[in-house]
Amino acid sequence: MADCPIPGPHAYTFDIDDKGVIQVYAGADAAEERTPVYDIPSVREYFVDLDYVLGVISHGPTKSFAYRRLKYLASKFTMYSLLNEFQELSDMKQVPHRDFYNVRKVDTHVHHSSSMNQKHLLRFIKSKMKRSPNDVVIFRDGAALTLQQVFESLKLTAYDLSIDTLDMHAHSDTFHRFDKFNLKYNPIGESRLREIFMKTDNYIKGRYLAELTQELMTDLEQSKYQNVEWRVSIYGRSRDEWDKLAAWIVRNKLYSHNVRWLIQVPRLYDIYKANGSVDTFQDIIQNVFVPLFEVTQDPRRHPELHVFLQRVVGFDTVDDESKVERRIYKKYPYPRLWNTKDSPPYSYWIYYMFANMASLNRWRLYFHVYVFVLVASLSC
């Protein structure tokens, strides 16, 4: 935090419009000037363009042309490989100080909670059981339990633990079954151990996962050429999720030149609606994006989030993509009116993720250039 300057507020303001897009305004008060600074495509433009693209994809002559073109390019590359294979190998061997083991690599689509291998996680759990058995790690059934008490309730000791009992290896049938995929995140099939060792927001404030993450970062830095893009989740259930995640990152000093973070937003509106966490789809939009607009407008309101966002490289929406989506509306309502129990379709989610992110990125780009010029002029 001390090494990262926190700039002051920006003159622009923001407000969510009737169509569910957070717009940026030039006036000191958003009510003064209702013309947004940035032109964001409307949801109608998006669906018109989407229908056009889907029409092109399903057009028979276009599909035939694309198929023949791809066959031609594949054959052309095969011919090139046959004629130049030995020359390519010779050229590769002449590159100094580079081979398969010291070329820079980036591991993408790695969920942070599963970024460690089984052996590393097993070694970490065993070390905690031996060295810190009296750590109070969870609150269950009206009582705070130590790590030793948790394992006693599971009738397990450090000696009993092995790769097989951990059972976190993803087999070939796991990737076709989303339920099995999620179960693999539970050590020994126990949600209690997942909460203790693999959560950032738990009774011990994510201390064990932070220590494990620091070990992984040390390994990456020692390997020198290996980089990762770890995924962490923002669910959209409440406004404080961003601050909690950022505080965990900053408090535990989880910074590394070899690591960048990617935010994934699970498409779970139907679950949150059923348990009363949200009322409309607009609640999720605001919970995900309003903190980001607030920290862009005035980084001093969320200083830890400002630091964390310097290391975030992208967003993704995730869910069980094998689920069938039913069209329950002839014409989709705006997010403030979407209060049914069914989740919006993927195309609807994607538009509101894109539109709000486009508005946010335009503002952040302008703000960062403004701050850079201001600091440069002051230093002169």
Beta strands, then each sheet from edge to edge (+ up, - down):
strand 1: 13-16
strand 2: 22-25
strand 3: 105-111
strand 4: 136-140
strand 5: 143-146
strand 6: 226-233
strand 7: 259-266
strand 8: 312-318
sheet 1: 1+ 2-
sheet 2: 3+ 6+ 7+ 8+
sheet 3: 4+ 5-
end
